[in-house]
Amino acid sequence: MIGKKKHSVNMMFTVLLLGIFAMAAIFVAVMGARVYANSAEKMHANFDTRTSLVYLSEKIRTSQSDHFSVKNLDDGTTALVLQEQVGETIYESWIFVANERLCEITVAQGDKVLPGIAQQIMDLKSFEATIHDHGVEIVVETLSGDLDFTYIHGRTNL
């Protein structure tokens, strides 16, 4: 009888040890999934922030003109406006945020800007452009609320 009792205790100890191991394995897997999800979310937000800043910076840097301004659309939305002259016509590229999307539309100077037909570039909560003596400061906010900024030095007479 003592042998059966010893065998039962050994079996109970083994089952208990296996249960503790299984719980520890599940805990580690859940914690790993949380860390991965958090890292993926931060990488996505960082990608959105950096991509929008690079897009805006390159639009300004590749512009053939030194004429930049900040104007308002009819609904009060602030837009960065870049002017280019092609032949005798001056075109304006309006870059703004509408419905949490970074948008761009190019029209001939003086034409009405229709935000509804603008090219949607990417998700973005807001962006603000401030023109200074020697460049343009851009501040962006992603949908997740992350803020970032850049300063683009202009040509000699921005």
Buried (B, 14 or more C-beta within 10 A) or exposed (E): EEEEEEEEEEEEEEEEEEEEEEEEEEEEEEEEEEEEEEEEEEEEBBEBBBBBBEBBBEBBEEBEEEBBEEEEBEEEBBBBBBBBEEEEEBBBBBBBBBEEBBBBBBBEEEEEBEBEEBEEBEBBBBBBBEBEEEBBEBBBBBBBEBEBBBEBEBEEEB
